[in-house]
């Protein structure tokens, strides 16, 4: 399976007196970069969540958001009486010092940190629930990444097939290209021999050998395309390997263009570089 570095998943868990929400989203990145958005009361569980994510993901800029929202009004919930009395006293002192001030409302009291704290989970229990919820979210997250990865794989294979077609078009034309170049070379050699210019003869022969020898480049291009297909079929975290392979393909396409002895070969070289660049852009999103 090929995985994209772009993914999204979210899930919620209803606890006795609260709702725990966990969200994962990611985009492409050279390495694995994990960022957390947690309320202060959950900061202590970040190392456990980071450990799980590091073990399951390879690359990408990943953002993990966790929220813990108390749900007042459920059966069994009670207020912290001591804290409530302190708020009442503080409210009276503020109103005495500043009469225009607004009284605390019911919603203000219920949202006050610690007001429902007696009924929340202890940290160890909350950590276990968070890790369990993260495992669940990660399953959906990996499915999301795999779905995007399959789309990327299809687009890359489509362009790889186009590269293979271009290579197949060039190879049969090479004898004709070589024959045409030989005719031009023969005319130049006759001119050079007439003047007994041995240095120019050697230069023309060297130029000929350099210009027409593209069999090696065509073979390497075909080999790299075969390796590309093999890596995609193998699956897993292959983004970096594919990125390196694109560099090799581009190098061979450039060399093919520089050695081209015919305008049609030059055109094919340009088309190959365009296709390779299109594949490289897609590969940037593969884990």
N, C-alpha and C positions, 0 to 999 in steps of 0.2 A: 504494500500500500504506500502511495506517495502522499505526503502530508504538506498542505500549505501552511505558511506561518500566519495566515489570516484566519481568525476563528472567533466565535462568540458562543457563550452558554451562560445560563443563569438558572438558579433554583432557590426555593425558599423552604424552610422547615418551621412548622408551628410547634413551639415548645409550650410548656404549661402556662407561662405567663408572658410570653414574648414571641416574636417572629424573627428568625434568623435568616438573612438573605445573603447569598454569595453569587458574585458575578465575575466571569472571566472574559477578557477580550484581548486580542493580540494582533500585531502587525509585523511585517518583516523587519528583521534586524540581523546584523552580522553574527552576533552571539546571542546567548540567552540573557535577557535583561528583565528581571521581575520587579515590579513596583506594587506596593500595597496601599490601599486606601481603607484604613481601619479607624473606628472610634477609639478614643484613648483607653477605654476600659477593656478593649480587646487587643491592645498592643502586645501583651504578653504571649499571645498565641501565634504571633507572626513567625517565629523561627520554625514551629511545627508545620505551618502551611508552606513556608519556603522550602523546607526539606522535601515535602511531598511533590511540589511543583518541579523542583530541580531533578528529582528522580524520574519524572514522567515526561518532561519536555526537553528538547535539545537546543532549539534556536527560536528567536522571536522576541519582540518587546511585548511582554505580558503584563497586563494590569489586573490585579485582583482586588475587588471591592467587597467588603463585608460590612453589613449593618445589623445591629441588634436593637429591635424596637419593642419596648415593653407594651403589653396590651392591657390597659386598665379596664376594669369592669367585669373581668372573668371571675368565676366562682373561686373562692379561696384567697383572693387578693386582699391585702389590708395595707393601710398606710403606716408609715413609721411615725408613731404618735409623738415621740420626743422631737423629731425633726419638724413635724407639723406645728407643735407648740412654739418652737423657735421661730418658724416663719411668721406665725401670728404675731408674736412679740415684735419681730423686726418690722413687720408691716405697719404696726401701730406706731413704732418709733419714727419710721420714715414719714408717715402721714402727719405726725405731730410736728416734725421739723419742716416738712414740705407739704402743706395742705393740698395744693393742686395735684399732687401725685395720685396715680390710679391705684386702687386696691388690687391685690393679687386675685386673679380669677381661679376658677376650679382647674382649668386646663394648665395654668401656670404652676399650680401646686402639684398636679399629677406628673408634669414633665420635669419637676425639680429633681436634680441628680440625687439618687439615694432614697427618694420618697417611697419607691416600690422595691427598693433594693433587697429587703428581707426575703422576697419571694423569687429572686433571680437565681439562675444556676450558679454553682460555685465554679471557679476557673477551670479546675481539672475536668469537670463534666462538660463545660462549654468547649474546652479544647477538643475533647473526644467527639462531640457533636459536629464541630467545625470540620474536623478532618474527615468524618464520615460524609458530610455534605459536599466537601471538596472532591472526594472520590467520585461521588455521583455526578457532579458538575463536569469533572474531567472526562467522564465517559462521553457526555454530550459534546464537550469541547473537541475531543479527538474525532468524533464523527463529523463535526462541522469542518474541521481541518482536512479530514480525509475526503470529504465531498468536494471541497475546493481544490484539493490536490489532484483528484481525478480529472477535473476540468483542465487544470494546468498541464497534466500529462498528455491529454488528448490534443491540446493545442501544440505542444512541443513535438509530438510524434507527427502531426500533420506537416509541420515545417521541416522536420527531419526527412520525411518522405519526399518533400519538394527538393531538398538538397540532394538526395539520392538520384532523383530524376535528372537534375542538372548535371551531375557527375556522369550519369549514363549517356547524356547527350554529347558531352565533350569527348569522351574516350573514342568513339567510332570516327569522329572527325579528325583526330590527330594525324593519321597517315596522310590525309589530304592537305592538312595544314603544313606538315613537314615537307611534302612534295613541293608545294608552292614556295616555301621558304628556300628549298634547295635550288629551285630555278633562279630565284633572285640571287642566291649566293653564287651560283655558277656564273652568272653574268658579271658579278663584281670580281670574281676570281679571274675571269678572262681579262678584264680590264687591268687588274693588278699584275697578272702574269705578263701582259704586254709590256709593262714597264719594269718587269723583274723586281717588283716590290715585295720581297719575302716577308718583311715585318707586317705589311698589311694583310698578306695571306694568312699569317698566323692569327692576327686580330679577328679576321672575318670568321675563321674556323672556330676560335674560342667563343665568339659571339653566337655562332650557330649552335654550338653545344649547350651553351647556357640558355638560350632562348627556347629551344624545343623540348628540353628535358623536363616535362611536367608529369610523367608517369608516376614518379614518386609522390608528388603532391596529390594526384588523383587517388592513388592507393591509400595514402594516409587519411584523406578525407572520408573515403568509404569505410576505412577501419574505425575511425572516430564515430561515425554515424552508427555503426554496428555496436560499438561500446556504449553509446548513448542509449540505444534501445535495451541493451542488456541491463544497464544500471536502473533504468525506469522499471523494467520487469522485476528486478530484484527488490526494489522498494526500500523503505526505511528512511533514515536521515541521510539523504544523498545530495542535498543542495550544494555543499561545498565541492564535492567531486564533479558535479555537473558544471558548476561555474568554471572550474579548472579546464574541463573538457571544451568549453566554449572558447577559452583562450587559445587552445591548440587548434581548434577548427578555424578560428579567425586568422591565425598565423599561416595556416596552409592556404587559405583563400587569398590572403594578401600575396603570398609567394606565387601562387598560380597567376594572379593578375600581373605581377611584375615580370614574369617569364613569358607571358602570352605573346605569341608570334602572329596572332590573328585577332581581328576586332571582335569576332564572335566569342572567342575565349575570354577576352577582356570583359565582355558583357556578362558572361556567365559568372565570372569572378565577382562582379559587382552585385549580381543577384544573390550569390552565395553569402556575401557579407551582410546583405540586408536580412536574409532569412536567419542567419546566425545571431544577428543582433536582436531579432524578434524572439528567438528562443532564449537568449540571455536575459531579456527583460522578464520573461515568465519564470525563469529559474531563480531570479532574485527573491521570489515569493515562496520557494520550496524550502521546507525545513532541512 
